Amino acid sequence: MTRAELLEKLRELKPWLEEQGIVNLRLFGSYARDEAGPDSDVDLLVDLSQPLGLRFYSLAEELTDKVGKDVDLLTSKGLRNPHVRASALRDCVEV
């Protein structure tokens, strides 16, 4: 899957994600840099409009099914490592 194809899928899912409490969806990592290979996962940085609790983890699994690639879902607050945070924010592509 190309970066453009992935972004199209994510944009189609955006209304559903917003209903689930996920806002400010951003792609980072190898797909954002357009360097993804066949085994690359999809790294998404999100903000939450409401606390999701354990639902957050099931949403990552549902996204994996809907996108067809493994999805790592992180919140902005969850990016505590300053080096990882800087790298992710540098690569971010708004969805």
N, C-alpha and C positions, 0 to 999 in steps of 0.2 A: 504494500500500500504506500502511495506517495504522500508527502506532506499535504498537498492540495486535496487529495481524496479524504485524508483523515480530517482535515479542517472542515470539509463539506459535511462529513458525517456528524462531527461534533456540533456544527451549526444547526443541523437538523434536530439534534437532541437537546439543544439549548432550552426550548420551552419546557420540555419534560424535566430537565435538570432544575430549572427555576422553581417548578412545582414541588420538587423534592427539597428545596431549601439551599440549592447550590447556585451561587452568583459569582460574577467576575471570573469567568472560566479562562484560564491561560494555559497554553501548551508550552512545555519547556523540555530540555534534553535533546536527544538525538533527532527526534522528529522536528522539533522547532528549528534546529540547525540544518535541517534537510540532509542529515547524515545517517538516517535510520537504515538498518539492515533487516534481513528476514526475521531475525530473532529479537529485534528491538521491542521494548515495551513502550507504552504511551504514558508519559509523565504529565500529569495535570495538576496545576496549582489553582486552588479555588478559595473563595470566601464563603461563609455561611450566613444566610439571612436569619437563621434560628439554630439553636443547639440541636444536633441530630443524634447524639449518643451513639449507640451501636449501629444504628441505621446507616451511619457514614460508611462502615465497612461493607455492608451489603450493597450499598450503591456502587462501590468500586467493583464488586463482582458483577452486578447488573450491567455496568458500563463495559466490562470485559466482554460479556456476551453480546451486547449491542454493537460494539465497535469491531469485534473479531480479533482483538489483540489484548494481551495482558495490560491492565491499566493500574498505574500507581497514582493514587489520589492523595494529595497533600493540601493542607490548609496553609495559608500564609503564616499563621501563628505556629504551625508545626515545623516550620523551617528554622530551627534554632541554631544549627551549625552555621557560623558566619561565612565559611567558604562555600558550602553548598548553597546557601541563600544567595550569595553574590552571583554565583554561576547561574542559578536558576533564573534570577531576576534579569540577568544580562541576556539570556536566551529567550525569554518569554515572548510568546506570540499571542495576542488577544484573539479569542474565538468569537 
